[in-house]
Amino acid sequence: GRQLVRLEAQGHWTRDDVCGRIPSLPEAWRRAARLLHGDAEVSGKCTLEEAGVVDGSCLNLLVDTRGGFEVLTASSDEEAKLWSAESGECIRTFRGHRDEVTCAAFSPDGSQVVTASDDCTAKLWRTEASECCRTLKGHGDCVFSAAFSPDGTRLVTTSDDRTAKVWDTQSGECLRTLEGHGRRVTSAAFSPDGALLLTASADTTARLWDADSGECLCTLDGHRGFVHSAAFSPDGSRLATGSEDRLAKLWSTESRRCTRILEGHLGSIFSVAFSPDGNHLLTGSADGTSKLWCVESGECLRTFDGRGGEVLSAAFAPGGARVVTASEDRTAKLWSAESGTCLRTLFGHRGPVRCAAFSPPPQASAAIF
């Protein structure tokens, strides 16, 4: 992996001392990570000096992404929560919004969280302290979604005021406003290279925008109802949209044409998400299920049925082995993507869970000086 951090380490430091000084490492992964110097593991009370670490040494940080990760949820109870996916324990709660929290997302390095709310604001938080470090004000109505750019320097938010806004994460300045949709803008996402923005709207369309200029490059027409969600594939070559018309559609980013229609849900599709390898699409629906689809064939491979309320959000874990769904029944559920088995239910919210997401994968090496 890439270099994670440079530290001026002390010889008496242990594994816990090193991991505790890596701010981008999620708390649950911090507990599960293995620290290696060559073939020697720095564990327990073993010090860096005892493991042979000297100036300029490189330590490898190994994390099993099948466990030890964290889950972020947003709820109509005006709170967002951070959970250990391993234990199901609520680690911390983000409080400060004055209305429903509609969305919550991690920054690419996991050090920050953004929340969106019906109180017309978005908020930036320090993940480790659940401390609000900035409130983004500017929308004229409810804020439905928020997402970071791949480099973490920008945010995009969407609103019932028919606009999307791009923000500087450091200053909190609104860099540009994207106008053109005829009704509420329900979601937005940056392309993997950060050059494009994709928005979904209740006007039955999705739009592609130049992220720097704010110019609308094209409109994706074809749905017969609200478009609730839109996403880029990991390589940026495909787009996915999910709609009130019970269909998910796949599109070519280059040609801007619909290449496949995924049909099988019995209610509105609220959420679409590509797997980390781009081979599968996950959908969440008002019919109370989430479905896993093969992108190439369009075949439905698996249905996740929690027998609860509407599935308002669905997302993959890093590595794609697990799935999380957020439901109107006030819970989030963790599933095995391979077997479709429900592994854990997260209880604690007092209202519908509007959104759920896994923490991003940490980098895999740490240079120690």
N, C-alpha and C positions, 0 to 999 in steps of 0.2 A: 504493500500500500504506500500511500504518500506520507511524507513526513508530517507528523501530527503537531509536535511542539518541541522547542528547544528549552532545556531547563539547566539552570546553574545548580546542579544537585550536590548534596552532601553525602559523604560516604556512609553515614549512619542511617540514611533513609531506607525504609522498607517499601515493599510493593504498595501498601496503602498510602504512603507519603507521596509516591510518584503519581499514582492514579488520582489522588486528591488534588493534584495541581494541574490536571488536564480539564479545563472548563468545558470543552465540547463533548466530554464523555458522559453519556447519560448515567444517572445514579445507579440504576439497576445493572447496567453493563460494567460500571466501576466495581461492583461487588463480584461480578462473574469473570472479569478479565484475568487472563494469565499474562505474566510479564516474564519475558525470556531474554537472557544475555547469552547469545550463541545457543549452546545446548543446555545451559544452566538456567533453571527457573528461579526467579526471585519471588519467594512465597513466604507466608507466615512472618516470622521475626527475622528472616534472613535479610541482611543489609546489602546495599549495593557494593560495598567494599568486599564483603565476603563472597559475592558473586563474581568478583573480578572486574567490576566496572571501573573504568578510568576516564580521564578527560577525552572527549571525542567518541566515546562508546555509543553504539546504537542499540537500543532495546526494542524488542518486538512485542507489541501488544496484541494478544489473540483473544477474540471474542466469538463465541458460538452464537450466531444470530438466530438460532432456533429458539433461544430463550434469553433471559437477561435483558430484554428490551423493555421500553416503556410505551404506554398508550396514553394519548391525550384525547380528552372528550370535551364537548361543548354542549350545554343544555339550556332548555327554556327556563330553568330555575335560576338564571342569571349568573351561573358559575361555569368555569372550566375546571377540569380535574386532571391530575397526572397520576397514572397507575403503574404499578409493577405488573407486567403481563405474566411474570413467573408466579407470583403469589396472589395476585388479585387485590393486593393492598392499595388503598389510596395514599399516595405519597404526599401530595399537597393539593391545595385548592386555590384557584385564582379568582379573587373577588374584587369587584370594583365597578362593574357595569350596572346600569340602572334598569336594564330590561333584558329580554332573552338573549343569550349568547348563541349566535347562529353558526359560528364556525371557529375552529381553532387549528393552528398549524405550527409546526416547528420550523425554525430557520434551518438552512442546509447543514450547519455544524451542530445543531441541537442546543446551542447556548441561549437562544431566545425563542419565545412563543408569541404568536400574534393571535388576537381574538377579535371577532367582529360581532356587532350587536345591533339589536333593534333600537338601541338608544342613540343611533345615528353616528356612532364612533367605532373606531378600531383602536386596540391598545396593544402596545409592545411590552413584554414582560421578560425579566431574567428568569430562565427556567429553574435554576437552582434555588432561588429565593422566593419565587412567586411574587416578585416585586415589580410593580408597574413602573416602567422607565419612560414611557411616552404615550400620550393620547393623541390620536389622529382625528382632527375635526375638519369637516369641510363638506361632507355629504348632506343633502337636504332631506334625507329620509333614512329608513332602516338600512343597515349595512348587512348584506347577505353572506358575503364571503371575503376571504383575505388569503393571499398566497405570496410567498417570497420568490424573488428571482433566484436563479441557480447560484449566483455568487453572493446572495444575501444582502446586496446593497440597496435593493429596491423591493417595494411591496406593491401589489395590485389589490384594490378593493372594489366591490360591486355593490350597487344600491338600488332601492326602490325608486330613486330619483332619476332612473334611466341612464345613469352614467357608470363608468368605471374610472377609477383614479389611480395614478401611479405616484408613489411616495418615495422619498429618500429615507432610508431607515436610520441614518445617523442624525440628520437634522430634523426629521419629521415634516419637511417641506413637501407640498404637493407639486410634483414636477409637471404633470399634465393631466388633463381630463379627457376621456374618450367619450365622445358624444355621437349618436347616430341611431341607437336602438330606439324602437318606438314604445317599449314598455320596460318594466323592471329588468335589470341585469342580474341574473341569478348566480353566475359563477364566472371565474376567470382563471387563466393559468398562463405562465410563461413557457415558451418553448425551451428545450434542454440547453440551447446555446444562448438563451436570453434575448434573442433578436426579435421574436414575435410574441404577440399576446393573442390568446383565444378567449372570446367571451361567449356566454350563452344567455339567452333572453326569453322573457315571456312573450315576445313578439313573434315567436315560433322560429327564430333564426339563431345562428351562431355567426360570429364575425372574426376574421383574422385582421390583426393590426400590426403596424410597424411599432415596436416597443419604444424606439427612440424618438420618432417624429410624431407618433400618435395618429398617423394616417391609416384609414381603413383600407385594407388591401383587397378584401372580398367579403361577400356575404354568402353563407352556406344555407341554402334554402332546401326544404324538402320535408320537414316535420309538419304535422297537422295539429300541434298543440304546443304549450309552453316547452321550451328547451331548458331543463333544470340543471344540466351539468355538461361540461365539455372538458376534454383532456387531450394532451399530447402523448404519443408513444415515447418510450425512453430514447429512441434514436431520432425522434422528431419527424419521421416519414409519414406517420399516420395521425389522424385525429379521431376522436370518438365523441359522440353526442348522445344524450339520453333525454327522453321527452315524455310529456303528458300523454302522447299518443301510444304509449306502451312499447315503443320501439327504441332500440339503440342503433345507431348508424356509424359505420366506419367510413372515413374519407381519406383520400390522398392529399397530403399537404401540398405536393407539387402541382397536381392538376386541379385540386379543390373540388373533385368529383366524389360522389358517394360510391364506394366500392363494395359495400356489403350491408345488408340489413339484418339485424338480430331480433328475431321474433319469438316470444314465448312467455313473457310476463303478462299477468292479468290485470295490472294496474300501472299507474304512472311510474316512470323510471326517474328516480331522484339523483342517482349517483352513477358515474362511470369512472373506472380506474384501470390502467394497464398494469400488467405484472412487470416486475423489474427487468425481465428478459424480453418483454414486448410481445410474447407469444399468446398471451391470454388477456381477456377483458373481464372485469368484475363489475356487475351491475347490482344496484339496490333498488327495491321497488315498493310501491304502496300495497302490493299484494302480500306483503309480509315475508318475502323471500329475497335472497341474494343469489345470483347465478354466475357461474364461471363458464366463459365461452372460449372456444378456439378461434383465434383471430383469422387464421388462414381459411378454415372451412366454414366458420359461422356456426358450428355445432355447439349445443349446450352440453357441457361435460359434467356439470354438477350443480345441484341446487342446495343452498343452505337455508333450511327452514327452522327458525327458532320458535315458531308457533306463538308469536307475540304480535306486536303492532307493526305498523309500516316501517320498512327499513329505509331510513333517511340518508344513510351514508355507508359506504363500504370501501375498504382499502387493504392493500397487501402489506405484509411485513417485509423488511429488507431480506432479500433472498427468495421471497415468494412462497415460503413454506407455510405461512399462516396468513389468516385473513381476520380483519376486525369489522364488525357491523355495528351500527348505531341505530337504535330503535325508538319508536314512539312509546314503547312500554317502559321507558325510564332506565333501560339497561344498554350496555354494550356487550357483545359476545365475541370471543376468540374461537377461531375454527382452524382445523387442519385443512389446508387447501387440497391435499391429496385425497383424504378419506371423506371429507365433508363432516367430520365429527366435531361437535361443539366441545371445546376444551375447557372453557371457563366463561362465567358470566360475571360482569362487573356491576355490582349494586352500589348505590350511594347517591345518585342524582334524585332530585325531587320533582323533576319534570322530564318530558321527552328529551332523549339524547339526539341532538341535531347533527353531530359530526363526531368522527373518531379517526385518529391517525396514529401510526407507529412512529417512534423516534427514528431519526436517520441513522445509518450505520456509521460507526466511528472510523477514523483512519486506522491503519494497521501497524504503524511504526512510530516510535518516539525516539528522537535523538537527544541524548543526554550529554551535557557538557559541564 
